[in-house]
Amino acid sequence: MRILLTGNRGGIGKSIENKIKSSGADVVAVNTSVCDLSNFDELSSFFNKDREYDGLIHCAGINPVAKCDVINFDELLNAFSINVFSFIKMCQEINFSNGSNIVAIGSLWATGTKEGRCQYSMTKHSLLSAVKTLALEMASKNIKVNMVSPGFVDTEMTRKNNSDKNIKEINDFIPLGLTNPNEIAKMCEYLVINNQAITGQNIIVDGGYSIKNV
């Protein structure tokens, strides 16, 4: 089984790569050292139509922070290119085997938002729409398409961007505490390798954070 994974350098991506490899699957990792996801010509040339894939996990993404009144539209376009457009382009270019599974990594902000997250939230909302539509369009080939949406995950980046006090406040607010990245990886492993009947879904893995914000 051959699985394509984008964004394997981050904490979640690394955990996904390790988990998928431990299952015995061959992981083809795509990061900026291999292919620029915002360059569609480069992306198209990366794939050899003679090479078949059994799954795709799109974990790559960027998270620009800015309030709406100061958004830079070049930055916004770049966020859409990497977070959303590259996903659709890969679904066009990849030669998927019958019965393949496709997983997009979403976010809590695929269904909600907060101040300063307009760009990121817009891309993740759009990504979820793409997942649902592709699930319908690819069902005739028995290809399933889903989203896994993490909440606050205990990664190096999370700890780098937050003080110890903020980490404690976040952890205390979440019913099950900060999510271990391996929990995201295990969900992705199931969906990309074993899933036979789930498609078009957004599976939220956030330790119960979102149910406290309804």
Stockholm file with secondary structure:
# STOCKHOLM 1.0

chainA/1-214         MRILLTGNRGGIGKSIENKIKSSGADVVAVNTSVCDLSNFDELSSFFNKDREYDGLIHCAGINPVAKCDVINFDELLNAFSINVFSFIKMCQEINFSNGSNIVAIGSLWATGTKEGRCQYSMTKHSLLSAVKTLALEMASKNIKVNMVSPGFVDTEMTRKNNSDKNIKEINDFIPLGLTNPNEIAKMCEYLVINNQAITGQNIIVDGGYSIKNV
#=GR chainA/1-214 SS CEEEEECTTSHHHHHHHHHHHHTTCEEEEECTTTCCTTCHHHHHHHCCTTSEEEEEEECCCCCCCBCGGGCCHHHHHHHHIIIIIHHHHHHHHSEEEEEEEEEEECCGGGTCCCTTBHHHHHHHHHHHHHHHHHHHHTGGGTCEEEEEEECSBCCHHHHHHSCHHHHHHHHHHSTTCSBCHHHHHHHHHIIIIICSSCCSCEEEESTTTGGGCC
#=GC SS_cons         CEEEEECTTSHHHHHHHHHHHHTTCEEEEECTTTCCTTCHHHHHHHCCTTSEEEEEEECCCCCCCBCGGGCCHHHHHHHHIIIIIHHHHHHHHSEEEEEEEEEEECCGGGTCCCTTBHHHHHHHHHHHHHHHHHHHHTGGGTCEEEEEEECSBCCHHHHHHSCHHHHHHHHHHSTTCSBCHHHHHHHHHIIIIICSSCCSCEEEESTTTGGGCC
//
